[in-house]
């Protein structure tokens, strides 16, 4: 057989029989770019840029464009394209209302830096339903799901048509590992069985053992294929992860039985559907087996603390479609360490009296990395432990966002002022993002429509996420009336370092504190769209902390938040590491 993209012999065909290639030939590229520079253009999101790259290189084969109406409908209902091929995840190009495009028009697609990437010939513009898509694809409309929350800021129109890609996104990092599907297949030519391992986390000894056993079971080669596009908010950054993968691949695997390649995928965290999508993508990279673990591609728990998906739902989904897709599912069996024998073994093969050792993900973070302790060699290789310890400071030096939400006059800023002083006393540096101050500087010119309010809150959220990512404590005090937007900010920051504080003050008390007279103006109709009067406030359903300012003073409330931050490790008790005490 011949690979459509490379022309070399291969045993594993791409899904659908050929790899899609949308990249304009090099000889025509400059001419096309000159022409495209005169076209109207739209700026696409980072997620759409990831999708465009994988469409262009054939990773999503047989899909060759952002989905039109019929493909989108069938994918939601049946997990199939209109051609009948399996495809479980919608890949669409949403645009805002009023975007200046029309049918039978060509538009240039540009990234956030305004760099020209592609030309799209508009053949379809159609409306889609966010709630329906959320329910069908993710099985939920819960805004704690990061993609459900994110979709609320996507445009409600999708655009589709023939694509001509003029430039793939430029990646300056790990260039030797950024293999396109055809390049990966070329490396894997002659290997009858290829086992792909999907990961968005660092690899420890148990993963190393698992991947080696899986490849040995089918006498295959391992395609170690980590996602380096968009993963779950709060995940270990890909720079750190890839350094660990390189160290392991170079020192602990047979170089003739492993290919390390990076996948610039924007994950959806869609559980079972996503697992099937991962299998399809790996087929296009040359794999015919996929290791699927417990809770594969899960975003965690919902607003009520329940897992979004069952632990084995993903394994069952991939196994059910394995024959049609041509990718066998290898379950990620649970392995534990036997300290007396210095080896790992499957749980089902252990004698009843076996002594085992294990470290949970929470313990890795809290008991080792955040406590400044090196992980033991039986758990992770020394090279990996060193890289992780360099990247992750102790918890009390990590970033966190405390997000105050509540009606105007509820007491958000007053409590934040007291908390600022207390945190400074405890050795943390603090940035305060007050809603009124932000509107004066960062969001000057925005009005108070729902759209403008959402833009304002997302701007605050973006700044807060950057501060937290670089190890700072940020206190954000803004009305932030809409639940979806607050959850969007939570996902920007990362749930593990986001503390939502609901300042629950009755509206009559807020009106009594209103020295600016805003409530009175709203009551008289002089202010339109005022939160709590003629525009809704959506209280949090599951905030980390609820404050009642009518029963507690600002200092008491601030100390309540401080106690929570100390409990979570973001601040230390006075006397712990402060001088001789």
Secondary structure, DSSP 4 states (H G I P E B T S, - for coil): -B-TTT--B-SSPPTTSS----BPPHHHHHHHHHHHTTS-EEEPPHHHHHHHHHHHHTTTTT--SS--HHHHHHHHHHSB-TTS-B--S----EE-TT-S--TT-EEEEE-TT--EEEEEEEEEEEE--HHHHIIIIIS---TTSHHHHHHTTS-SEEEEEEEEE--PPP--SSGGG---HHHHHHHTTT-S-EEEEEESS---HHHHHHHHHHHHHTT-EEEEEEB-SB-STTPPPHHHHHHHHHHHHHHHS-GGGEEE--B--B----THHHHHHHHHHHHHTT-SEEEE-TTTT---B-TTS-BSS-TTHHHHHHHHHHHHHT-EEEE---EEEETTTTEEEEGGG--TT---B---HHHIIIIIITTTPPPPTTTS-HHHHHHHHHH---GGGS-EEEEEE-STTSSHHHHHHHHHHHHHHTT--EEEEEHHHHHHHTTTT--SSHHHHHHHHHHHHHHHHHHHHTT-EEEEE-----HHHHHHHHHHH-GGGEEEEEE---HHHHHHT-TT-HHHHHHTTSSSS-BTTTB-----SS-SEEE-TTTS-HHHHHHHHHHHHHHTTSS--TTSSSTT-
